Each structure stands twice: as C-alpha cells, then as structure tokens.
Amino acid sequence: MVEPNINKPSLFRRTVMATVYGWRRVMDVRYNPLKYVPDPSLQTYFMLVLFTMWSVYFGFVASYYMGWLGYSVVTSIIVHIAVLLPISFTNAVFLDAERDGARWVKDWRNEK
C-alpha cells in the first residue's frame, strides 16, 4: 500500500508555479536565449517580432487547416494580447513578491 504524500502542494499551487516557470522559459529574457543579446531595446524588438510572427502564423493555420474562413490575423493578434496581458500581470506580481522576499512565494517554491 502506498501512503499519500501529505506535504504535496495543491493542484492550484502546482499549476500556478508551472505556469510561472513555463512563462519565464519562453517569455522572460533573463531565462530564454535572448539573454545573450546585450541591448534591452533589441531584446524587446526581437520579442515583439516573434510575438507578431507567431500570431500571424496561427492566424494562417486557423484559417487554412481549421477551415476558419474569414479568420482575421488582426483578431489573432488581439486575442493573443488578451491572453498574454493577464499572464504578464501575474508574472509581474510574482517578480515583485520575489524581489520583496514575500514569504508566500518562498513557501510555494519549497512545496515542490
């Protein structure tokens, strides 16, 4: 018989922390390969170009392969922004908490 792990963090906390770490691997230039570009304005430029490129790409995929005729690439970009803004806000809260040494962030991280 296997005993349950009593100290296992809740599904919510695991999901939040996985989202934060996943976000950082892709979107945070401190963790992704763009960290090697020394100029922050160039990092921002490259991230913006990649964001636009992927929005356009998914717009074309949706319109062609999924048969969404009339699918707007502009709408795709707006939808991506609508998804990324709340994620960015959440990431900003976590960064601020880490910078200030918030106890709850340390507790959540140690629950792994």
C-alpha angles and dihedrals in degrees: 000000000000117000116224118246104250093192095054110127120242121270089248093055093045090050093049093048092045089051092050093049092045091050091051094050091057109023107029114083090207089068107026125073092266087077086086091064102093099206115076092205090057090048089053091047093051092047090051092049091049091047092052093044093053092045091053092044093053089046090057092044091050093048097045109031099029094042095236096153111191091028108155122223088206089056089051091055091047092049091049090051090049089054097042098048096065090043089050091050091051091049090050090053091051093047091050091049091050092049092050092044096241110194095222092060091053091047093050092047093049092052091075 
